[in-house]
């Protein structure tokens, strides 16, 4: 199985990261730059979808991607990034709510009293993403509708996502490998990498803290075989022009 982790396009929260007067949105939308990033990524993947040479080592995807499955977080910035990709590739788009960003949907104003919020209801996704397969349990009360996700809940969630990913898409004898795209978030990427490599959370040498940087609409690739995990590349953005690197 090949896993392609795609970070969402630039959100309004991303764009205002250094703005002290900006009040963060609990579920930020894409900026115009983020929308353009998503469209360019979708067209890049469409142009390179077909695997043109299955005999050569394709570790850098020079001979195509051949994506077979696309999953998205239910956060708006991820869903609106994933939708153009699924449409361009004509691949079903499936919501996987557990690949959401750390914390979930929550109030951002009062840091001392963080409250969980409902998140978008089923009707929102049905109206905006008609091609998306939604969780059966999603109704009009919202997809999150629970307290703020604590630190203690985050790594177990990533561990469970990895286990479920392997259960769904692990290589099977005599079957072609699945090539799976996750459209998700930077914080969850860190947790998933920790799950894949069994790394301690944010610990590095010399008493320093670690972080895997991800640009908006970047692609990272992991190959998960029966007895081995290969990291092909991280944070690729060569499909984006310089002025859209955020």
One Martini backbone bead per residue (centre of mass of N, CA, C, O) as a GRO file, in nm:
protein
  246
    1UNK     BB    1   0.097   0.036   0.021
    2UNK     BB    2   0.009   0.370  -0.056
    3UNK     BB    3   0.068   0.683   0.115
    4UNK     BB    4  -0.096   1.004   0.071
    5UNK     BB    5  -0.018   1.308   0.222
    6UNK     BB    6  -0.245   1.587   0.232
    7UNK     BB    7  -0.246   1.908   0.272
    8UNK     BB    8  -0.421   2.160   0.301
    9UNK     BB    9  -0.503   2.450   0.220
   10UNK     BB   10  -0.514   2.765   0.275
   11UNK     BB   11  -0.621   2.930   0.551
   12UNK     BB   12  -0.729   3.185   0.743
   13UNK     BB   13  -0.552   3.103   0.980
   14UNK     BB   14  -0.286   3.081   0.831
   15UNK     BB   15  -0.284   3.380   0.716
   16UNK     BB   16  -0.316   3.484   1.046
   17UNK     BB   17  -0.084   3.387   1.235
   18UNK     BB   18   0.058   3.701   1.276
   19UNK     BB   19  -0.226   3.816   1.377
   20UNK     BB   20  -0.323   3.961   1.675
   21UNK     BB   21  -0.635   4.053   1.576
   22UNK     BB   22  -0.711   3.765   1.519
   23UNK     BB   23  -0.992   3.544   1.512
   24UNK     BB   24  -1.024   3.229   1.529
   25UNK     BB   25  -1.146   2.966   1.361
   26UNK     BB   26  -1.295   2.654   1.413
   27UNK     BB   27  -1.361   2.635   1.071
   28UNK     BB   28  -1.175   2.708   0.832
   29UNK     BB   29  -1.138   2.847   0.537
   30UNK     BB   30  -1.041   2.907   0.234
   31UNK     BB   31  -0.853   3.079   0.052
   32UNK     BB   32  -0.773   3.185  -0.252
   33UNK     BB   33  -0.505   3.039  -0.241
   34UNK     BB   34  -0.614   2.764  -0.147
   35UNK     BB   35  -0.791   2.717  -0.397
   36UNK     BB   36  -0.559   2.726  -0.601
   37UNK     BB   37  -0.394   2.497  -0.487
   38UNK     BB   38  -0.611   2.277  -0.522
   39UNK     BB   39  -0.639   2.300  -0.832
   40UNK     BB   40  -0.344   2.243  -0.906
   41UNK     BB   41  -0.325   1.969  -0.770
   42UNK     BB   42  -0.552   1.831  -0.927
   43UNK     BB   43  -0.418   1.868  -1.211
   44UNK     BB   44  -0.156   1.721  -1.147
   45UNK     BB   45  -0.283   1.445  -1.076
   46UNK     BB   46  -0.429   1.405  -1.343
   47UNK     BB   47  -0.176   1.416  -1.530
   48UNK     BB   48  -0.038   1.179  -1.312
   49UNK     BB   49  -0.220   0.919  -1.275
   50UNK     BB   50  -0.101   0.753  -1.487
   51UNK     BB   51   0.079   0.464  -1.525
   52UNK     BB   52   0.346   0.440  -1.769
   53UNK     BB   53   0.556   0.255  -1.578
   54UNK     BB   54   0.562  -0.072  -1.418
   55UNK     BB   55   0.894  -0.142  -1.422
   56UNK     BB   56   0.973   0.099  -1.272
   57UNK     BB   57   1.095   0.290  -1.031
   58UNK     BB   58   0.834   0.494  -0.846
   59UNK     BB   59   0.922   0.672  -0.585
   60UNK     BB   60   0.861   0.976  -0.737
   61UNK     BB   61   0.628   0.963  -0.955
   62UNK     BB   62   0.727   0.979  -1.266
   63UNK     BB   63   0.491   0.745  -1.355
   64UNK     BB   64   0.286   0.814  -1.142
   65UNK     BB   65   0.011   0.738  -0.909
   66UNK     BB   66  -0.263   0.569  -0.905
   67UNK     BB   67  -0.508   0.640  -0.752
   68UNK     BB   68  -0.780   0.471  -0.548
   69UNK     BB   69  -0.805   0.659  -0.280
   70UNK     BB   70  -1.015   0.907  -0.095
   71UNK     BB   71  -0.959   1.096   0.200
   72UNK     BB   72  -1.141   1.305   0.443
   73UNK     BB   73  -1.184   1.546   0.629
   74UNK     BB   74  -1.453   1.744   0.788
   75UNK     BB   75  -1.301   1.981   0.743
   76UNK     BB   76  -1.327   2.234   0.531
   77UNK     BB   77  -1.031   2.263   0.422
   78UNK     BB   78  -1.018   1.964   0.333
   79UNK     BB   79  -1.276   1.919   0.163
   80UNK     BB   80  -1.205   2.162  -0.043
   81UNK     BB   81  -0.946   2.006  -0.138
   82UNK     BB   82  -1.053   1.717  -0.217
   83UNK     BB   83  -1.279   1.759  -0.430
   84UNK     BB   84  -1.107   1.835  -0.686
   85UNK     BB   85  -0.953   1.568  -0.691
   86UNK     BB   86  -1.187   1.368  -0.721
   87UNK     BB   87  -1.299   1.497  -0.979
   88UNK     BB   88  -1.042   1.477  -1.160
   89UNK     BB   89  -1.015   1.147  -1.101
   90UNK     BB   90  -1.278   0.990  -1.052
   91UNK     BB   91  -1.301   0.953  -0.728
   92UNK     BB   92  -1.412   0.862  -0.448
   93UNK     BB   93  -1.530   1.043  -0.164
   94UNK     BB   94  -1.420   0.991   0.176
   95UNK     BB   95  -1.511   1.015   0.495
   96UNK     BB   96  -1.273   1.067   0.782
   97UNK     BB   97  -1.310   1.191   1.087
   98UNK     BB   98  -1.031   1.088   1.237
   99UNK     BB   99  -0.847   1.302   1.041
  100UNK     BB  100  -0.841   1.531   1.219
  101UNK     BB  101  -0.761   1.784   1.395
  102UNK     BB  102  -0.650   1.890   1.668
  103UNK     BB  103  -0.934   1.913   1.904
  104UNK     BB  104  -1.123   1.994   1.679
  105UNK     BB  105  -1.423   2.157   1.743
  106UNK     BB  106  -1.358   2.491   1.871
  107UNK     BB  107  -1.313   2.737   2.067
  108UNK     BB  108  -1.075   3.033   2.040
  109UNK     BB  109  -1.091   3.273   2.241
  110UNK     BB  110  -1.092   3.115   2.529
  111UNK     BB  111  -0.821   2.948   2.658
  112UNK     BB  112  -0.955   2.876   2.952
  113UNK     BB  113  -1.250   2.792   2.783
  114UNK     BB  114  -1.275   2.528   2.607
  115UNK     BB  115  -1.518   2.448   2.350
  116UNK     BB  116  -1.718   2.242   2.205
  117UNK     BB  117  -1.850   2.190   1.876
  118UNK     BB  118  -2.050   2.066   1.625
  119UNK     BB  119  -2.032   2.126   1.340
  120UNK     BB  120  -2.115   2.015   1.049
  121UNK     BB  121  -2.378   1.905   0.886
  122UNK     BB  122  -2.509   1.696   0.659
  123UNK     BB  123  -2.635   1.914   0.467
  124UNK     BB  124  -2.371   2.056   0.396
  125UNK     BB  125  -2.235   1.814   0.247
  126UNK     BB  126  -2.464   1.755   0.044
  127UNK     BB  127  -2.448   2.038  -0.092
  128UNK     BB  128  -2.111   2.054  -0.142
  129UNK     BB  129  -2.070   1.708  -0.151
  130UNK     BB  130  -2.214   1.483  -0.349
  131UNK     BB  131  -1.957   1.269  -0.370
  132UNK     BB  132  -1.971   1.213  -0.067
  133UNK     BB  133  -1.900   0.985   0.180
  134UNK     BB  134  -2.081   0.939   0.472
  135UNK     BB  135  -2.143   0.893   0.778
  136UNK     BB  136  -2.413   0.744   0.915
  137UNK     BB  137  -2.412   0.923   1.194
  138UNK     BB  138  -2.455   1.174   1.037
  139UNK     BB  139  -2.622   1.472   1.125
  140UNK     BB  140  -2.776   1.778   1.236
  141UNK     BB  141  -2.570   1.803   1.495
  142UNK     BB  142  -2.302   1.716   1.387
  143UNK     BB  143  -1.974   1.574   1.366
  144UNK     BB  144  -1.876   1.644   1.648
  145UNK     BB  145  -2.027   1.707   1.921
  146UNK     BB  146  -1.788   1.761   2.142
  147UNK     BB  147  -1.535   1.783   2.318
  148UNK     BB  148  -1.238   1.871   2.357
  149UNK     BB  149  -0.942   1.743   2.257
  150UNK     BB  150  -0.717   1.584   2.422
  151UNK     BB  151  -0.395   1.487   2.448
  152UNK     BB  152  -0.465   1.183   2.534
  153UNK     BB  153  -0.644   1.129   2.255
  154UNK     BB  154  -0.452   1.162   1.998
  155UNK     BB  155  -0.265   0.915   1.964
  156UNK     BB  156  -0.480   0.690   1.969
  157UNK     BB  157  -0.618   0.786   1.712
  158UNK     BB  158  -0.377   0.742   1.520
  159UNK     BB  159  -0.340   0.444   1.580
  160UNK     BB  160  -0.625   0.362   1.478
  161UNK     BB  161  -0.599   0.464   1.190
  162UNK     BB  162  -0.368   0.279   1.110
  163UNK     BB  163  -0.513   0.013   1.164
  164UNK     BB  164  -0.749   0.070   0.963
  165UNK     BB  165  -0.584   0.113   0.710
  166UNK     BB  166  -0.464  -0.177   0.704
  167UNK     BB  167  -0.734  -0.328   0.701
  168UNK     BB  168  -0.827  -0.200   0.422
  169UNK     BB  169  -0.509  -0.175   0.249
  170UNK     BB  170  -0.351  -0.407   0.260
  171UNK     BB  171  -0.169  -0.620   0.112
  172UNK     BB  172  -0.267  -0.864  -0.134
  173UNK     BB  173  -0.260  -1.156  -0.264
  174UNK     BB  174  -0.296  -1.094  -0.610
  175UNK     BB  175  -0.321  -0.782  -0.557
  176UNK     BB  176  -0.335  -0.468  -0.609
  177UNK     BB  177  -0.226  -0.191  -0.493
  178UNK     BB  178  -0.295   0.059  -0.282
  179UNK     BB  179  -0.367   0.421  -0.337
  180UNK     BB  180  -0.367   0.651  -0.074
  181UNK     BB  181  -0.550   0.945   0.021
  182UNK     BB  182  -0.489   1.208   0.250
  183UNK     BB  183  -0.690   1.481   0.367
  184UNK     BB  184  -0.534   1.701   0.599
  185UNK     BB  185  -0.315   1.766   0.885
  186UNK     BB  186  -0.039   1.870   1.057
  187UNK     BB  187  -0.090   1.749   1.341
  188UNK     BB  188  -0.180   1.467   1.243
  189UNK     BB  189   0.078   1.396   1.100
  190UNK     BB  190   0.251   1.373   1.349
  191UNK     BB  191   0.087   1.143   1.478
  192UNK     BB  192   0.114   0.941   1.242
  193UNK     BB  193   0.420   0.920   1.242
  194UNK     BB  194   0.437   0.816   1.532
  195UNK     BB  195   0.280   0.559   1.467
  196UNK     BB  196   0.455   0.441   1.235
  197UNK     BB  197   0.754   0.488   1.406
  198UNK     BB  198   0.745   0.506   1.713
  199UNK     BB  199   0.742   0.799   1.829
  200UNK     BB  200   0.806   1.045   2.026
  201UNK     BB  201   0.657   1.327   2.131
  202UNK     BB  202   0.863   1.586   2.030
  203UNK     BB  203   1.136   1.428   2.040
  204UNK     BB  204   1.485   1.502   2.060
  205UNK     BB  205   1.786   1.590   2.047
  206UNK     BB  206   1.929   1.782   2.297
  207UNK     BB  207   1.634   1.864   2.412
  208UNK     BB  208   1.461   1.885   2.169
  209UNK     BB  209   1.207   1.965   1.941
  210UNK     BB  210   0.980   1.816   1.716
  211UNK     BB  211   0.899   1.871   1.353
  212UNK     BB  212   0.686   1.836   1.073
  213UNK     BB  213   0.686   2.007   0.794
  214UNK     BB  214   0.396   2.163   0.624
  215UNK     BB  215   0.263   2.248   0.342
  216UNK     BB  216   0.036   2.357   0.148
  217UNK     BB  217  -0.041   2.101  -0.064
  218UNK     BB  218   0.127   1.876   0.017
  219UNK     BB  219   0.335   1.578  -0.034
  220UNK     BB  220   0.334   1.251   0.120
  221UNK     BB  221   0.522   0.931   0.133
  222UNK     BB  222   0.407   0.593   0.211
  223UNK     BB  223   0.532   0.256   0.236
  224UNK     BB  224   0.324  -0.031   0.316
  225UNK     BB  225   0.425  -0.329   0.402
  226UNK     BB  226   0.441  -0.626   0.552
  227UNK     BB  227   0.772  -0.568   0.671
  228UNK     BB  228   0.761  -0.252   0.575
  229UNK     BB  229   0.873   0.098   0.591
  230UNK     BB  230   0.864   0.362   0.353
  231UNK     BB  231   1.012   0.681   0.295
  232UNK     BB  232   1.002   0.872   0.015
  233UNK     BB  233   0.851   1.153   0.104
  234UNK     BB  234   0.842   1.507   0.210
  235UNK     BB  235   0.690   1.796   0.136
  236UNK     BB  236   0.585   1.829  -0.153
  237UNK     BB  237   0.589   2.137  -0.398
  238UNK     BB  238   0.657   2.124  -0.720
  239UNK     BB  239   0.348   2.180  -0.823
  240UNK     BB  240   0.406   2.466  -0.720
  241UNK     BB  241   0.431   2.781  -0.725
  242UNK     BB  242   0.606   3.008  -0.551
  243UNK     BB  243   0.348   3.199  -0.476
  244UNK     BB  244   0.206   2.913  -0.339
  245UNK     BB  245   0.397   2.899  -0.093
  246UNK     BB  246   0.263   2.821   0.255
   0.00000   0.00000   0.00000
